Amino acid sequence: MKRRHFIKSAGLLATVPMANGMLPAATHVKKEIYDWRIYTLTTNDDVLDTFYREVLIPAYNRKKIKVGAFKLYEEKDLAQRFYLFVYPDITTYYNVKRTIWEDKTFRKAAQAFYDKSAVNPVYKEFESYLCEAFDKIPQLKMPDKDRGLFHLRHYWSPNEEANQRKVKMFNEAEMDVFDKVGIHPVCYGDVLAGPHMPALMYLTWYKDKATHDASWGAFGKHPGWLAIKDLPEYAHTATNNTNRILLPLDYSQI
């Protein structure tokens, strides 16, 4: 009796839609955690770049954390910096965030920056977005060496349920179309915590601006995209989005 009841329950669970657009085949793969930090600088000097290049990134590397570093393709007023910290899991994220301050080499090397920026702030603020990788791409895909351009997209949804449907749209359909038109993935993240919620973020790469524009032009006309963009199950999944075209800095590890 108990065994029959278990089998029936298992069959019922198999019909329940999985949260987070989850794909059953990927459930055994550990999903990475991404921490995006977006700085708005108060000056256009290279103080923050020097700090990241010579002090902060080496400290995170000692803990086996890779960091991507980017700037806007076109800077208008104040400069911005975009940093992507890649963690194997949420436990590592927590441990590194706490223990980095116990690294004596880091503390000694960083003190000059902290002393200087305390009285003359280097940045106005920075936003932080903590993300969990999508099921379809649970681990970051390194771009080719000839990568020259990146595209960071950020979607907001009207509510949590709509956000999950948007994630599902990418997992089950949209990313496949991206692959066909040359929109190369780096990472996709469901935002767990950030200043604007609910949301998702993803980063793609290209050889240059011309290939970027050609790929997105092909995407808009691709039959795969035209077949899914107006499906009712994906209706009202996003209320807003931002597009940032980025260049890798010379010390970026992505």
Buried (B, 14 or more C-beta within 10 A) or exposed (E): EEEEEEEEEEEEEEEEEBEBBBBEEBEEEEBBBBBBBBBBBBEEEEBBBEBBBEBBBBBBEEBEBBBBBBBBBEEEEEBBBBBBBBBBEBEBBEEBEEEBEEBEEBBEBBEEBEEEBEEEEBBEEBBEBBBBBBBBBBEBBEBEEEBBBBBBBBBBBEEEEBBBBBBBBBBBBBBBBBEBBBBBBBBBBBBBEBEEEBBBBBBBBBBEEEBBEBBBEBBEEBEBBEEBEEEEEBEEBBEEBEEBBBBBBEBBBB
